[in-house]
C-alpha cells in the first residue's frame, strides 16, 4: 500500500471515527433543517488530520527546519478557517449495520468492524477551501 491507502483506512475506520468525533456527524445545513439551529461540525478530526498525519503545525524548509517570516516567527501551515473548512469534509459519516454472525456480542446496531459509510443527506456538499489556496478538488 501507500500513504493514500493508510489515510483512506483511517477515514473509514469506525474506531477512528469514534476517537476523533466524526462518527454520525452531519452538516450545518442538515442540523438547521432538522433542529432549526446552527450547529457546526466537530473540528477534532479536521485538526488532527492536518497536525498529526499530513502537513504538521509549521511550514518546513527542505532540510526540515521551520520556515520563518520576515520577523523571525515560525510560519503556520493552517489557520482556523482551514480547520472549519476541513471539518465540513468529515460530515455525513455513519456506521454500517452490524453483522449478526460476527458481532453478536455487541449490544448495538452499529458495526465497529465494517467501514464507515457516507450518508449523502448529512454530508456538507458545498465547496471547501484548500490550505494552498483555491478549493479542495481543484487541480
Secondary structure, DSSP 8 states (H G I E B T S, - for coil): --HHHHHHHHHH-HHHHHHTT-TT---HHHHHHHHSS------HHHHHIIIIISS-SB-B-TTS-B-B-TTS-B-BS--HHHHHHHHHHT-SEE--B--TTT-TTS-SSB-SSS--EE-GGGS--S--B-TTSSBTT--
